[in-house]
Amino acid sequence: MAISLAKGQKVSLEKASPGIEAAFIGLGWDIKATDTGVDFDLDASVFLLGENEKLVSDKHLIFYNNKKSLDGAVEYMGDNRTGAGEGDDEVIIIDLRKIAPEIMKLVFTVTIYEAEQRKQNFGQVSNAYVRLVNVKTKEEAIRYDLDEDYSIETAMIITELYRKDGEWRMNAVGAGYGGGLQALLDRYS
């Protein structure tokens, strides 16, 4: 049975899934019945941060143009350009054993591609969630459903995995920003 988090809640991965070594992070969403004249393209990204809460380097941003981390621990499985269909829209695989020691936090984000030009925002997105699945057992261990109504945001920090006291923990963040991906780059660079 998966642990269901609310915004701001944190949980140890070891508590949620004892012995976990690798995780599958699934992100999903639906588009509300609105007509902006163009399709929505939501993009997942992972910021790999050092102790200073900044990107370790430019190569430590995992997204559709840089799909795998230097240490091989984080792999983005591809861009779903429409979000159509049931289940996870985008997936990231994390091998916790391979994460370089200088990486203290992984920040999972979703942004709307060309949101300003397309007049799109997260108020037009519904049923957004993130889930963590233990790769070995194939069991969903943690789930966070974003049930807030976002109206002007074009970038979201969905969740974080971070090291504390020698173990990995998950934090349900659910924070929205204007300014799309650039706002997140400004924050973490």
Residue pairs with C-beta under 8 A, 6 or more apart in sequence:
2 16
2 131
2 139
2 140
2 141
2 142
2 143
3 11
3 15
3 16
3 141
3 142
3 143
4 142
4 143
4 144
4 145
5 11
5 142
5 143
5 144
5 170
5 172
6 144
6 172
7 144
7 146
7 148
7 172
7 173
7 174
8 171
8 172
8 173
8 174
9 171
9 172
10 169
10 170
10 171
10 172
11 142
11 169
11 170
12 167
12 168
12 169
13 20
13 23
13 96
13 132
13 141
13 142
13 161
13 167
13 168
13 169
13 170
14 20
14 167
14 168
16 132
16 141
16 142
16 170
17 132
17 134
17 137
17 139
17 141
17 142
19 136
20 96
20 134
20 136
20 141
21 95
21 96
21 97
21 135
21 136
22 93
22 94
22 95
22 96
22 97
22 134
22 135
22 136
23 93
23 94
23 96
23 132
23 133
23 134
23 135
23 141
24 91
24 92
24 93
24 94
24 132
24 133
24 134
24 135
25 91
25 92
25 93
25 94
25 108
25 130
25 131
25 132
25 133
26 87
26 88
26 90
26 91
26 130
26 131
26 133
27 44
27 88
27 89
27 90
27 91
27 92
27 108
27 110
27 128
27 129
27 130
27 158
28 87
28 88
28 89
28 127
28 128
28 129
28 131
29 42
29 83
29 89
29 110
29 125
29 126
29 127
29 128
29 129
30 83
30 125
30 126
30 127
31 40
31 83
31 124
31 125
31 126
32 124
32 125
32 126
34 124
36 118
36 119
36 120
36 124
37 118
38 118
38 120
39 81
39 82
40 82
40 83
40 112
40 118
40 120
40 124
40 125
41 79
41 81
41 82
41 112
41 113
41 114
42 83
42 89
42 90
42 110
42 111
42 112
42 113
42 125
43 63
43 64
43 79
43 90
43 110
43 111
43 112
43 113
43 181
44 63
44 76
44 90
44 92
44 108
44 109
44 110
45 61
45 62
45 63
45 76
45 108
45 109
45 110
45 111
45 181
45 184
46 61
46 62
46 63
46 74
46 76
46 92
46 106
46 107
46 108
46 109
47 55
47 60
47 61
47 106
47 107
47 109
47 184
47 188
48 55
48 56
48 60
48 61
48 62
48 69
48 74
48 103
48 105
48 106
49 55
49 56
49 60
49 103
49 104
49 105
49 106
49 107
49 188
50 56
50 102
50 103
50 104
51 102
51 104
53 105
53 188
54 188
54 189
55 61
55 188
55 189
56 100
56 102
56 103
59 66
59 69
59 70
60 69
60 70
60 103
61 185
62 68
62 69
62 74
62 75
62 76
62 92
63 76
64 76
64 78
64 79
66 76
67 75
67 76
67 77
67 78
68 74
68 75
68 76
69 75
69 100
70 100
71 98
71 99
71 100
71 103
72 95
72 98
73 94
73 95
73 96
73 97
73 98
73 99
73 100
73 103
74 92
74 93
74 94
74 95
74 99
74 106
75 92
75 93
76 90
76 91
76 92
77 90
77 91
77 92
77 93
78 90
78 91
79 90
80 89
80 90
83 89
88 131
90 110
92 108
93 135
94 106
94 161
96 168
99 106
104 162
104 163
105 160
105 161
105 162
105 163
106 160
106 161
106 162
107 157
107 160
107 173
107 188
108 130
108 157
108 158
108 159
108 160
108 161
109 155
109 156
109 157
109 158
109 181
109 184
110 128
110 155
110 156
110 158
111 154
111 155
111 156
111 180
111 181
111 184
112 118
112 120
112 121
112 122
112 125
112 154
112 155
112 180
115 121
115 154
115 180
116 154
116 180
120 154
121 150
121 151
121 152
121 153
121 154
122 128
122 150
122 151
122 153
122 154
122 156
122 176
123 149
123 150
123 151
123 152
123 153
125 150
127 145
128 145
128 146
128 156
128 158
129 143
129 144
129 145
129 146
130 143
130 144
130 146
130 158
130 159
131 140
131 142
131 143
131 144
132 140
132 141
132 142
132 143
132 170
133 139
133 140
133 141
134 141
142 170
144 158
144 159
144 172
144 174
146 156
146 158
146 174
148 174
148 176
150 156
150 176
152 176
152 178
153 176
153 177
153 178
154 177
154 178
154 179
154 180
154 183
155 176
155 177
155 178
155 179
155 180
155 181
155 183
155 184
156 174
156 175
156 176
156 177
157 173
157 174
157 175
157 177
157 184
158 173
158 174
159 170
159 171
159 172
159 173
160 170
160 171
160 173
161 168
161 169
161 170
161 171
162 168
162 169
162 171
163 169
177 183
177 184
177 187
179 186
